[in-house]
Amino acid sequence: MAAQFLARGWSVVGTVRGDARTGLHDLADDYPGRLEIACLDVSQPDQITALHQRLAGRRFDILFHNAGVANADPRQSAGTVSTDEFVRVLVTNALSPMRVIEGLQDLVAADGLIGVMSSGQGSVSNNEKGGADVYRGSKAALNQFMRCYAARHAAGPRALVLMAPGWIRTELGGPGAPFTLEETMPKVVDVLISQQGRPGLRFLDREGATVAW
Ligand SMILES: NC(=O)c1ccc[n+]([C@@H]2O[C@H](COP(=O)([O-])OP(=O)(O)OC[C@H]3O[C@@H](n4cnc5c(N)ncnc54)[C@H](OP(=O)(O)O)[C@@H]3O)[C@@H](O)[C@H]2O)c1
């Protein structure tokens, strides 16, 4: 996503965990002065506060929360997964995005966009086949929390987007996923840009089509 925004002339602040060099650092070398890298483990509230302090006084057109995890064995049902694993997935995918959004929202332009990477698996009404219970539940919880957030800000001018990007070949998506990041992310970024200036919450796929709640 950072590469896509940079290629379109945007400036980006992206976050990583830990001190290791990442692909984001390589990208920063390709775009001197336009990609700033900060450290953030989204499950650590003090790190969200520190990032807010670091960015104080700045104005962002888009705040987008991408970080997410799946449980190690997606075949485990909600009734058989360990409590630790359940908590890890729910905290990362549902609680942390809301903390990031509520913690950083005042850095976003009054008519800016706040987005989160959800998933088609977060759709309750499209869940006919089951499976990946914990991941599905975490994204459904995220969607519900965003609906609460949107209701609290119903009169606000900001666009709010829950993105269902499709099944993509990443570490989380696995090698069997049908789509690459390279073919998916341009579409995801097109959709985000198209939603700027459109107040209210939408659950959208990478083509910009509405996903059923
Ligand atoms: N791939 C798919 O098919 C698919 C489909 C629908 C939705 N999604 C969603 O897309 C998002 C990105 O997933 P991906 O497929 O790109 O998976 P990925 O390759 O496993 O990447 C996940 C990213 O999230 C970061 N992350 C995890 N926990 C974090 C934490 N506590 N603090 C900060 N960063 C954290 C990871 O950082 P590290 O590098 O430090 O581990 C990594 O950069 C997730 O929200 C996922 O649920 C993916």
The ligand as an SDF file (V2000), in Angstrom:
LIG
                    3D

 48 52  0  0  0  0  0  0  0  0999 V2000
   -3.7720  -12.1120    2.8240 N   0  0  0  0  0  0  0  0  0  0  0  0
   -5.0910  -12.2060    2.7150 C   0  0  0  0  0  0  0  0  0  0  0  0
   -5.6440  -13.0540    1.9740 O   0  0  0  0  0  0  0  0  0  0  0  0
   -5.9830  -11.2470    3.4780 C   0  0  0  0  0  0  0  0  0  0  0  0
   -7.3480  -11.2310    3.1650 C   0  0  0  0  0  0  0  0  0  0  0  0
   -8.1730  -10.3500    3.8420 C   0  0  0  0  0  0  0  0  0  0  0  0
   -7.6490   -9.4920    4.7920 C   0  0  0  0  0  0  0  0  0  0  0  0
   -6.3250   -9.5370    5.0880 N   0  0  0  0  0  0  0  0  0  0  0  0
   -5.8320   -8.6110    6.1050 C   0  0  0  0  0  0  0  0  0  0  0  0
   -4.7990   -7.8200    5.5590 O   0  0  0  0  0  0  0  0  0  0  0  0
   -3.9480   -7.3550    6.6110 C   0  0  0  0  0  0  0  0  0  0  0  0
   -2.5120   -7.6450    6.2340 C   0  0  0  0  0  0  0  0  0  0  0  0
   -2.3530   -9.0460    6.1800 O   0  0  0  0  0  0  0  0  0  0  0  0
   -1.3070   -9.7740    5.2200 P   0  0  0  0  0  0  0  0  0  0  0  0
   -2.0660  -10.7360    4.3980 O   0  0  0  0  0  0  0  0  0  0  0  0
   -0.4150   -8.7870    4.5630 O   0  0  0  0  0  0  0  0  0  0  0  0
   -0.5370  -10.6420    6.3100 O   0  0  0  0  0  0  0  0  0  0  0  0
    0.9970  -10.7170    6.6990 P   0  0  0  0  0  0  0  0  0  0  0  0
    1.8310  -10.8520    5.4840 O   0  0  0  0  0  0  0  0  0  0  0  0
    1.0790  -11.7710    7.7500 O   0  0  0  0  0  0  0  0  0  0  0  0
    1.2640   -9.2870    7.3080 O   0  0  0  0  0  0  0  0  0  0  0  0
    0.6840   -8.9060    8.5350 C   0  0  0  0  0  0  0  0  0  0  0  0
    1.3340   -7.6310    8.9610 C   0  0  0  0  0  0  0  0  0  0  0  0
    0.7520   -7.2120   10.1860 O   0  0  0  0  0  0  0  0  0  0  0  0
    1.8020   -6.8690   11.0640 C   0  0  0  0  0  0  0  0  0  0  0  0
    1.4170   -7.0490   12.4660 N   0  0  0  0  0  0  0  0  0  0  0  0
    0.8750   -8.1470   13.0500 C   0  0  0  0  0  0  0  0  0  0  0  0
    0.6920   -7.9260   14.3710 N   0  0  0  0  0  0  0  0  0  0  0  0
    1.1260   -6.6620   14.6060 C   0  0  0  0  0  0  0  0  0  0  0  0
    1.1990   -5.8670   15.7610 C   0  0  0  0  0  0  0  0  0  0  0  0
    0.7940   -6.2920   16.9630 N   0  0  0  0  0  0  0  0  0  0  0  0
    1.6950   -4.6170   15.6380 N   0  0  0  0  0  0  0  0  0  0  0  0
    2.1170   -4.1530   14.4380 C   0  0  0  0  0  0  0  0  0  0  0  0
    2.0800   -4.8640   13.3060 N   0  0  0  0  0  0  0  0  0  0  0  0
    1.5970   -6.1070   13.3990 C   0  0  0  0  0  0  0  0  0  0  0  0
    2.9440   -7.7780   10.6930 C   0  0  0  0  0  0  0  0  0  0  0  0
    4.1440   -7.2350   11.1880 O   0  0  0  0  0  0  0  0  0  0  0  0
    5.4890   -8.1190   11.3440 P   0  0  0  0  0  0  0  0  0  0  0  0
    6.0910   -8.1130    9.9740 O   0  0  0  0  0  0  0  0  0  0  0  0
    6.2550   -7.3710   12.3610 O   0  0  0  0  0  0  0  0  0  0  0  0
    5.0440   -9.4790   11.7910 O   0  0  0  0  0  0  0  0  0  0  0  0
    2.8370   -7.7610    9.1820 C   0  0  0  0  0  0  0  0  0  0  0  0
    3.4900   -6.6390    8.6500 O   0  0  0  0  0  0  0  0  0  0  0  0
   -4.4130   -8.0830    7.8770 C   0  0  0  0  0  0  0  0  0  0  0  0
   -5.2610   -7.2300    8.6140 O   0  0  0  0  0  0  0  0  0  0  0  0
   -5.2100   -9.2630    7.3190 C   0  0  0  0  0  0  0  0  0  0  0  0
   -6.1680   -9.7370    8.2400 O   0  0  0  0  0  0  0  0  0  0  0  0
   -5.4750  -10.3830    4.4390 C   0  0  0  0  0  0  0  0  0  0  0  0
  1  2  1  0
  2  3  2  0
  2  4  1  0
  4  5  1  0
  4 48  2  0
  5  6  2  0
  6  7  1  0
  7  8  2  0
  8  9  1  0
  8 48  1  0
  9 10  1  0
  9 46  1  0
 10 11  1  0
 11 12  1  0
 11 44  1  0
 12 13  1  0
 13 14  1  0
 14 15  2  0
 14 16  1  0
 14 17  1  0
 17 18  1  0
 18 19  2  0
 18 20  1  0
 18 21  1  0
 21 22  1  0
 22 23  1  0
 23 24  1  0
 23 42  1  0
 24 25  1  0
 25 26  1  0
 25 36  1  0
 26 27  1  0
 26 35  1  0
 27 28  2  0
 28 29  1  0
 29 30  1  0
 29 35  2  0
 30 31  1  0
 30 32  2  0
 32 33  1  0
 33 34  2  0
 34 35  1  0
 36 37  1  0
 36 42  1  0
 37 38  1  0
 38 39  2  0
 38 40  1  0
 38 41  1  0
 42 43  1  0
 44 45  1  0
 44 46  1  0
 46 47  1  0
M  CHG  2   8   1  16  -1
M  END
$$$$
